[in-house]
Amino acid sequence: MKKLLTLLLACLMMVTLFGCGPKDDDNTGDDDKIKVVYIINGTLGDKSFFDSGKEGLDMITADFGDKVTCEYRELTYDNSTWETKMADIVSEGWDIVIAGTWDMLGYTVKLAGEYPDTKFWFFDEQWDFDTYPYQNVYCMLFKQNEGSFVVGAMAAMASQTGKVAFMGGMDNTVLDDFFVGFAGGAKYINPEISVNCSWMNSFNDVTAGKDTASGLYEAGYDVVFACGGQAGLGGFDAVITQPEGKYIIGVDGNQGAMFAAKGTEEGNQKAARTITSMQKNVNQGFYDAMKKHLDGTLAYGTNVKLGLDGGFVSASVTDTTNTVFTAEQLKQIEDLTNKIIAGEIEVGTAFDQADGWFAQFVTEQQ
């Protein structure tokens, strides 16, 4: 009896120590999967940049869910908490941490150095690999200047006043690059067009976006490129209060289609004024990175630029696009896109320019 009791106690200890016993070889548990976290320095619901990143996680889960498990964390727009919250998240032991935008760069640089065994995918701001030559970092940059050149050309085609405008969230190199491309495309179609650059000084203040856009429309700018996350959504609130013939261009996601999908009167009104969106397909960037990570070809230790070639940036086509533009104009846009991809049109950029260059460039576009 003693021997039987001893044997039972030993079995009980084994169960306690090892839980449910050996794993089924045909059923790989989450512990064996690559664990990915996407850190959002804001919240979902911007119908552009952050939402596109979440779509990328969904695409990864759909195709690689047997190998990868994905989560996202929203830091909200209280930037006083970002550094601490990000450090806490990274300490949880993820295999891959995804973060981006210029104001997260410093935190990511610090953490990538502290966690050399964690892979970091940083996006939408250039990494200084000369100063921080971390081989656990992959940096994806989007050629927003290429996509913005295309929608700038479309803005010039649609404008009746000869005045178009860009309104950005905050003045930084990536947003400057948007404007450089936009102005280049507009001038390509109409060298005499006036191209304005205004700043909302926020990425989440919708009221600031509405006020900025309203001021531009009232000043005679009839096409506005709203480029500022949730703040940019205020531009759509503004355009539907304006007379017919005033239009808006969305950013990052296909914002016209998103508004149309709501099925509401207001959504339809906004969709009808959105002639296109410059899609920065963060979703495609994340998916492409995971595919290459899994097959061992992801270029860690480098900045990789993703543009029109491969569809990483694009100009969306909606019912409104097909209404506003003629078939001939749409063919012209398609040809222009192909020429950029082929290198026949060289698109200007705000990167690697001398101090003070951008301010002078803006002045020259008026």
C-alpha positions in Angstrom: 0.0 0.0 0.0 2.9 2.3 0.8 4.4 1.7 -2.5 1.1 2.5 -4.3 0.7 5.7 -2.3 4.3 6.7 -3.1 3.7 6.1 -6.8 0.5 8.1 -6.8 2.2 11.0 -5.1 5.0 10.9 -7.6 2.5 11.1 -10.5 0.7 14.0 -8.8 4.0 15.9 -8.6 4.7 15.3 -12.2 1.3 16.7 -13.2 1.8 19.7 -10.9 5.2 20.4 -12.4 4.4 19.9 -16.0 0.8 20.8 -16.3 -1.0 18.8 -19.0 1.8 16.5 -19.9 3.5 16.3 -23.3 2.3 18.4 -26.2 0.6 16.9 -29.2 3.2 16.9 -32.0 0.5 17.9 -34.5 -0.8 20.9 -32.5 1.8 23.6 -32.0 0.9 25.8 -29.0 1.2 29.5 -28.7 4.4 29.1 -26.7 6.1 27.9 -29.9 4.8 30.8 -32.0 6.6 34.0 -32.8 5.1 36.6 -30.5 4.5 40.0 -32.1 3.3 43.2 -30.5 2.4 46.4 -32.4 2.8 49.5 -30.1 0.5 52.3 -31.2 1.4 55.8 -30.0 -2.2 56.8 -30.1 -5.4 54.8 -30.6 -7.1 52.9 -33.3 -9.9 54.6 -35.2 -7.9 57.2 -37.2 -9.1 55.5 -40.5 -5.5 55.9 -41.7 -2.1 55.1 -40.4 -2.7 53.2 -37.1 -5.7 51.3 -38.5 -3.6 50.2 -41.5 -1.0 48.8 -39.2 -3.7 46.8 -37.4 -4.9 45.5 -40.8 -1.3 44.3 -41.3 -1.5 42.2 -38.1 -4.8 40.7 -39.3 -3.2 39.8 -42.6 -0.3 38.2 -40.8 -2.6 36.2 -38.6 -4.7 35.1 -41.5 -1.8 33.7 -43.5 0.8 32.8 -40.8 -1.3 32.2 -37.7 0.1 28.7 -37.3 3.5 30.3 -36.7 2.8 33.8 -35.4 0.6 35.3 -32.7 0.0 39.1 -32.8 -1.3 41.6 -30.3 -1.4 45.4 -30.3 -1.2 47.9 -27.5 -2.6 51.5 -27.6 -0.6 54.0 -25.7 -3.2 56.8 -26.2 -2.2 60.3 -27.1 -0.8 61.2 -23.7 2.8 61.3 -24.8 4.0 61.8 -21.2 3.4 58.1 -20.6 4.8 56.7 -23.8 8.3 56.0 -22.6 7.3 54.1 -19.5 4.5 52.2 -21.1 6.7 51.1 -24.0 9.4 50.0 -21.7 6.9 47.9 -19.7 5.6 46.3 -22.9 9.0 45.4 -24.3 10.0 43.8 -20.9 7.2 41.3 -21.3 9.4 39.2 -23.6 8.1 39.6 -27.2 10.0 38.2 -30.1 9.2 41.1 -32.4 8.2 44.6 -31.3 6.7 47.0 -33.9 6.7 50.7 -33.4 7.0 53.8 -35.5 6.7 57.5 -36.2 9.4 60.2 -35.5 8.4 60.8 -31.9 8.9 57.1 -30.9 12.4 56.9 -32.4 14.3 57.9 -29.2 12.5 55.4 -27.0 13.0 52.6 -29.6 16.7 53.4 -30.0 17.1 53.0 -26.2 15.1 49.8 -25.9 16.7 48.1 -29.0 20.0 48.6 -27.3 18.8 47.2 -24.0 17.1 44.1 -25.6 19.5 42.8 -28.3 17.6 39.5 -28.5 14.3 41.1 -29.3 13.7 42.1 -32.9 12.4 45.6 -33.5 10.6 46.7 -36.6 10.6 50.5 -36.8 8.7 52.4 -39.4 8.1 55.8 -40.9 11.2 57.5 -39.7 14.8 56.9 -40.7 17.1 55.0 -38.4 20.7 56.2 -37.9 22.5 52.9 -38.3 25.9 54.7 -38.3 25.3 55.8 -34.7 23.2 52.8 -33.6 24.3 49.9 -35.8 21.8 47.4 -34.2 21.4 44.2 -36.1 18.1 43.5 -34.3 16.4 46.4 -36.0 14.6 46.5 -39.4 13.5 50.0 -40.4 10.8 50.4 -43.1 10.4 53.7 -44.7 7.6 54.5 -47.1 8.2 56.7 -50.2 5.3 59.0 -49.3 6.8 61.5 -51.8 6.1 59.1 -54.7 2.4 58.6 -53.7 2.0 62.3 -52.9 3.3 63.2 -56.3 0.5 61.2 -57.9 -2.3 62.7 -55.7 -0.7 66.2 -56.2 -1.2 65.7 -60.0 -4.8 64.6 -59.3 -5.3 67.7 -57.2 -4.1 70.0 -60.0 -6.4 68.2 -62.5 -9.4 68.7 -60.2 -8.7 72.3 -59.2 -10.8 75.0 -60.7 -9.1 77.9 -58.8 -5.5 77.0 -59.5 -4.9 76.9 -55.8 -4.5 73.6 -53.8 -3.2 73.0 -50.3 -1.6 70.5 -48.0 -2.3 70.4 -44.3 0.0 68.3 -42.2 -0.1 67.2 -38.6 3.3 68.5 -37.4 6.4 69.7 -39.2 8.8 66.8 -39.4 10.9 65.3 -42.2 8.3 62.6 -43.1 5.5 65.2 -43.4 7.8 67.5 -45.3 8.4 64.7 -47.7 4.6 64.4 -48.3 4.5 68.1 -49.2 7.5 67.9 -51.5 5.9 65.1 -53.5 2.4 66.7 -53.5 3.8 70.1 -54.7 5.9 68.3 -57.4 2.9 66.4 -58.8 0.7 69.5 -58.8 3.4 71.6 -60.6 4.0 68.7 -63.1 0.4 69.1 -64.3 0.2 72.9 -63.9 3.5 74.8 -63.4 1.5 77.9 -62.5 -0.6 76.4 -59.7 -0.3 77.7 -56.1 0.4 75.0 -53.5 0.0 76.0 -49.9 1.6 74.2 -46.8 -0.2 74.5 -43.5 0.3 72.8 -40.2 -2.4 71.6 -37.7 0.2 71.2 -34.9 -1.5 68.0 -33.8 -2.2 64.4 -34.9 -5.3 64.0 -32.9 -7.1 67.3 -32.5 -10.0 67.0 -34.9 -11.2 70.6 -34.3 -7.7 71.9 -35.3 -8.1 69.9 -38.5 -11.5 71.3 -39.2 -10.5 74.9 -38.5 -7.3 74.6 -40.7 -9.2 73.1 -43.6 -12.1 75.6 -43.3 -9.5 78.5 -43.5 -7.9 77.0 -46.6 -11.2 76.5 -48.4 -12.3 80.1 -47.6 -9.0 81.4 -48.9 -9.8 79.9 -52.3 -7.9 76.5 -52.1 -10.4 74.1 -53.6 -8.5 70.8 -53.1 -7.0 70.1 -49.7 -4.7 67.1 -48.9 -5.4 66.2 -45.2 -2.3 64.5 -43.8 -2.4 64.3 -40.0 -4.0 61.1 -38.6 -7.1 61.8 -36.5 -6.6 65.5 -36.7 -6.9 65.2 -40.5 -10.4 63.8 -40.1 -11.5 67.3 -39.3 -10.8 68.2 -42.9 -13.6 65.9 -43.9 -15.9 67.6 -41.4 -15.0 70.9 -43.1 -15.3 70.0 -46.7 -19.0 68.9 -46.5 -19.9 72.4 -45.2 -18.3 74.0 -48.3 -20.0 74.6 -51.7 -19.9 72.0 -54.4 -16.5 71.9 -56.2 -14.5 71.8 -53.0 -12.7 68.5 -52.5 -10.4 66.7 -50.1 -7.7 64.1 -50.4 -7.3 61.4 -47.7 -4.2 59.8 -46.4 -2.7 56.4 -45.4 -5.9 54.4 -45.9 -8.6 54.6 -48.5 -10.6 57.1 -46.5 -13.2 57.7 -49.2 -14.1 54.0 -49.2 -14.1 53.9 -45.4 -16.6 56.8 -45.2 -18.8 55.2 -47.9 -18.8 51.9 -46.1 -20.5 53.6 -43.1 -23.7 53.7 -45.0 -24.7 57.0 -43.4 -25.7 60.3 -45.0 -22.7 62.0 -43.5 -20.4 59.2 -44.6 -21.7 59.4 -48.1 -21.3 63.2 -48.2 -17.6 62.9 -47.1 -17.0 60.1 -49.6 -18.5 62.2 -52.4 -15.9 65.0 -51.7 -12.9 62.6 -51.4 -11.3 62.4 -54.8 -8.6 60.0 -53.8 -6.4 59.0 -50.8 -2.6 58.7 -50.8 -2.5 55.3 -49.2 0.6 54.5 -47.2 0.0 50.8 -47.0 1.5 50.1 -43.6 -0.5 46.9 -43.6 1.4 45.7 -46.7 4.7 46.7 -45.1 4.1 44.7 -42.0 3.0 41.7 -44.0 6.0 41.8 -46.3 8.3 42.1 -43.3 6.8 39.0 -41.7 7.0 37.0 -44.9 10.7 37.8 -45.2 11.3 37.3 -41.5 9.9 33.8 -41.8 12.0 32.9 -44.8 15.1 34.4 -43.4 15.5 37.3 -45.9 14.4 40.3 -43.9 17.2 43.0 -44.1 17.9 43.6 -40.4 20.4 46.4 -39.8 19.1 48.5 -42.7 16.7 51.2 -43.8 14.4 49.9 -46.5 12.4 52.3 -48.7 9.0 51.0 -49.9 7.2 52.9 -52.7 4.8 52.7 -55.6 6.7 49.7 -56.9 5.1 46.8 -55.1 2.1 48.8 -54.0 3.5 50.0 -50.6 2.1 53.5 -51.5 -0.7 54.1 -53.9 -3.5 56.5 -55.0 -6.9 55.0 -54.3 -9.6 54.9 -56.9 -13.3 55.2 -55.8 -16.6 56.0 -57.3 -15.9 59.7 -56.7 -12.5 59.4 -58.4 -14.3 57.9 -61.5 -16.8 60.7 -61.3 -14.4 63.7 -61.0 -11.8 62.5 -63.5 -12.2 61.6 -67.1 -11.0 58.3 -68.5 -8.2 60.3 -70.3 -7.1 61.9 -67.0 -7.1 58.5 -65.2 -5.0 57.1 -68.0 -2.6 60.0 -67.6 -2.3 59.3 -63.9 -1.6 55.6 -64.6 1.1 56.5 -67.1 2.6 59.0 -64.6 2.7 56.3 -61.9 4.4 53.9 -64.2 7.0 56.5 -65.2 7.9 57.1 -61.5 8.3 53.3 -61.0 10.5 53.1 -64.1 12.6 56.1 -63.0 11.6 58.3 -65.9 10.2 60.9 -63.4 12.4 61.7 -60.5 10.4 62.8 -57.5 11.9 65.3 -55.1 12.4 64.5 -51.4 12.7 66.3 -48.1 15.3 63.8 -46.8 19.0 64.6 -46.7 18.5 68.3 -47.4 20.4 71.2 -46.0 19.1 73.2 -43.0 16.5 75.8 -44.1 15.9 74.1 -47.5 12.3 73.1 -46.8 11.2 76.6 -45.8 12.6 78.0 -49.0 10.9 75.2 -51.0 7.5 76.0 -49.4 7.9 79.7 -50.4 8.7 78.8 -54.0 5.4 76.8 -54.3 3.1 79.8 -53.7 
